[in-house]
Amino acid sequence: MYDYIHCDSPLGTLTIAAEKDALTALVIEGQKYEERHLVGDGRERETPVLHRAKTWLDRYFAGQRPDPADLPLAPKGTAFQQRVWRELLTIPCGRTVSYGSLAARLGSSARAVGSAVGRNPISVIIPCHRVLGADGSLCGYAGGLDNKKELLKLEEIHVDKERGE
């Protein structure tokens, strides 16, 4: 059983979910893999951790740079996915990395890393939007490339190139 709330954002409606006292999902309405992140019985109610997440997001969308470490995160995934998501948390706000450099850090392939990045269940807070193609292009974002552009713009990152999803 998980608890969840919906909240409005510049990206559209977000659903934030938590089990016990930790966040397990933050999905953008219509996001790829959304059904994988919100599995089982959920009840709509605002718990303290969900309130903290909403406040964090309000600050983020207001242009502040809240630290993801301020929130208890418990994304569900394979051991490899967990490693990738932990590495995403090391990318500072306002900075980007390529899939290839992320793969090199993890001793893996860019394709495997890209797959794990694309299945990040806690979008925005675990900053998968900060990962770009080797040539600096926008590519692959489960929440849609327009939303990835919006998040990067909010962090004052300018990207000219775009590839299809």
N, C-alpha and C positions, 0 to 999 in steps of 0.2 A: 504494500500500500504506500502510495506517495501522495504528497500534498502539492498543489500547484496554484499559481495565480496567473492571470493575464495582465499585461500592462502595455500601454501605448508607447511608441518610440518613433523616432524619425525613420526607422526601418519598417514600420508597421506594427502589428500586434506581436508581442513576444509572449511566450509561455515559459515560465520559470518553474522548475519542479525540484522538490527536495524529499529525501527520505531521512527520517530521524532529524538530525541537526546539520545536514550537509547537502549542498546543491548537487543534483544529479543531471539536470538538463536545463538548457536555455535555448529555445528554438525560435526561429523567425517563422511566422506563418507562411506555409507553403515550402519550407526548406526541404531539400532532399534528405532522406533518411529520417524525417521527423517521426514517423511511426516507430522506429527502432529506439528512439530516446524516451518515448512516453508509453511504455509497455505496462500492462496490468491495470489494476484498479487504482484510480486516482480520485482524490476529493479536492474540490476547489475551496481552499481556505488559506488565509494568510497567517503563516507561522512566523516566529521571530527571524528565522534564517531567510525566509522568503522576503520579509520586510527589509532586512539588511541588503539583500541582493537588489531589490527594487531601488533602494536609496543609492546603492553603488552605481547602478545604471543611470539614475537621474543625474548624478554627479558627472559620470562619464560623458553623457550626451550634452551636458552643460559646458563641456570643454575642459573639465578638470581631469586629472590623471590618477584616479584611485588605484590602489595596489590590489591585484587579484589575491594576494596573500592575506588580505583583510577578510576574505570569505572562506568558509570551509567548503572545499570542493571534493566531490566523490564521483567523478565520471566513471561510468562502467564500460569496460572494454578489455581487450586482450592485454597481456603483459607488454607486448610491443607497442600497442596503441597508447598504453599508459606512459611508456617511456617518451614517445613522441609528444604527447600532450604536456608532460612535465617540461620538456625542452621548449615547447611553445611559450610557456610561462616565463622563460628567461629572456624573451625578446622584448626589449624596452618599448614603451609607448613612443610612437614617433619614429620608430626604426623598422626596417624590413630585413628579411633574409630570403635566400632562394631555397627552393626545394632541394637542390643539389648540395648547398652548404649545410643545410639541416641534416641531410642524409649522411654527409661526411662526418658530422659531429656524432651521429648515432651508429656509424659503421654499417650503413644499410644502403639500399638503392633509393634513388629519388622517386621511383614509381611506388615502392612500398611505403615510403614516408608520405607521399601524396595521398595514398589510399587512407592512411591513418589520419592525416590532417583533415581529409574530407568527411571523416566520421566523428569528428570532435562533437561530443554531445552538449558542450557548454560554450556555444558560440559567444563571441564578443569578449567575455571574461577570460576564457582561454583563447588567446588572440591568433586564431588560425588565419585571420584576414591579413596578417602581416607577412605572409609567405607568398613570394612572387616567383615567376618563371626565371630561368637562368639569365634571360635577356632583360630582366626587370619588368616584364609584362604581367598584367593581371591575368590570372588563369585559375580556373577551378575554385569555386566557392559555393558550398552547398546552399548558402543563403541567397545566392544570385550575385552576379558581377556588379549590378548597380548598387547593391548593399555593400559589397566589398569596397567599391569606390567611395561610397558615402563614409564608411568607417575610416578609411585612409585619409580622406579629406578632413575629417574631424580631427585627426591626429597630425594634420598639416604635412601629409606625405603626398607628393604629386607624382602620378604615374601617367605617362603618355600612351603606352602600348597596351593593347588588349587582345587577348586570344579568346576563342570560344570556350565555353564550359565543357 
